[in-house]
Amino acid sequence: MTTMPSTDALDRLAAVIESRKAANGGDPEKSYVARLLHKGPDAFLKKIGEEATEVVLAAKDCDHGSSPELKYKLVGEVADLWFHSMIALAHYGLSPADVVGELARREGLSGLEEKAQRKGQA
């Protein structure tokens, strides 16, 4: 589709989300992120579930056609899922860098090998 942009955009978004926390002056009356954080995990976890379902539906639509509109819809839904997941990360004191670090740790492992390692740790 396009070349991979840097993680700078994720870092900037993470900083905005961090600034919306109540401890940093986030106002639930003025900010969607602050409102979700104020409502607590049930609110943003529900959104993650909704967005994940929308990703699945958009991907299924792509199975039945390859128009740019369908692909754009899938990208948009994944962006919504990532956004709400970033709110969860921030709530739990984590960042996109933590996720990127985990992906880098897994680099070069087969998916089956990585899954077996996780089962062994559990």
C-alpha positions in Angstrom: 0.0 0.0 0.0 2.4 2.7 1.2 5.8 2.8 2.8 6.1 2.3 6.5 6.0 5.6 8.3 8.1 6.0 11.4 6.7 5.5 14.9 6.9 9.2 15.4 3.2 9.6 14.8 2.5 6.9 17.4 4.8 8.7 19.8 3.0 12.0 19.2 -0.4 10.4 19.7 0.8 8.7 22.9 2.0 12.1 24.2 -1.5 13.6 23.5 -3.2 10.7 25.2 -0.9 11.1 28.2 -1.7 14.8 28.4 -5.4 13.9 28.6 -5.0 12.0 31.9 -6.7 13.6 34.8 -3.3 13.9 36.6 -2.1 16.0 33.6 -5.2 18.3 33.5 -7.3 16.3 31.1 -10.9 17.5 31.2 -13.6 14.9 30.5 -15.9 17.7 29.4 -13.5 18.8 26.6 -11.7 15.6 25.5 -12.9 12.3 24.3 -9.8 10.6 25.6 -10.1 12.2 29.0 -13.7 11.1 29.1 -12.8 7.5 28.4 -10.0 7.6 30.9 -12.3 9.2 33.5 -14.9 6.5 33.0 -12.3 3.8 33.6 -11.2 0.6 32.0 -14.8 -0.7 31.3 -15.3 2.3 28.9 -12.1 2.0 26.8 -12.1 -1.8 26.9 -15.6 -1.9 25.5 -14.4 0.4 22.7 -11.5 -1.9 22.0 -14.0 -4.8 21.6 -16.2 -2.8 19.3 -13.3 -1.6 17.2 -11.9 -5.2 17.0 -15.3 -6.3 15.7 -15.3 -3.5 13.1 -11.9 -4.6 11.9 -13.1 -8.1 11.4 -16.2 -6.9 9.5 -14.1 -4.6 7.3 -11.6 -7.4 6.6 -14.5 -9.7 5.6 -15.7 -7.0 3.2 -12.2 -6.9 1.6 -12.6 -10.7 1.0 -15.5 -9.8 -1.3 -13.9 -7.0 -3.2 -10.6 -5.2 -3.6 -11.7 -1.6 -4.1 -9.6 1.2 -2.6 -12.7 2.2 -0.6 -12.8 -1.2 1.1 -9.1 -1.2 1.8 -9.3 2.3 3.2 -12.2 1.2 5.5 -10.0 -1.6 6.9 -7.1 0.8 7.5 -9.5 3.2 9.2 -10.9 0.6 11.5 -7.5 -0.7 12.4 -6.5 2.9 13.2 -9.5 3.2 15.5 -8.5 -0.1 17.2 -4.9 1.1 17.6 -6.1 4.4 19.0 -8.3 2.8 21.6 -5.6 0.3 22.4 -3.2 3.1 23.0 -5.6 4.6 25.6 -5.5 1.2 27.4 -1.7 1.2 27.2 -1.5 4.7 28.7 -3.9 3.8 31.5 -1.7 0.9 32.5 1.5 3.0 32.3 2.7 1.5 28.9 3.4 3.1 25.5 3.7 2.1 21.9 7.4 1.7 22.4 6.6 -1.2 24.7 4.6 -2.9 22.0 7.3 -2.1 19.3 9.9 -3.6 21.7 7.9 -6.8 22.1 7.5 -7.1 18.3 11.2 -6.6 17.9 11.9 -9.3 20.5 9.7 -11.7 18.5 11.4 -10.8 15.2 13.0 -13.8 13.6 11.0 -16.3 15.6 8.5 -18.4 13.8 4.9 -17.8 15.0 4.7 -21.4 16.2 7.9 -21.1 18.1 6.9 -17.8 19.7 3.5 -19.3 20.7 5.2 -22.3 22.2 7.5 -20.0 24.3 4.5 -18.1 25.6 2.7 -21.4 26.6 5.9 -22.5 28.4 6.0 -19.3 30.4 2.3 -19.6 31.4 
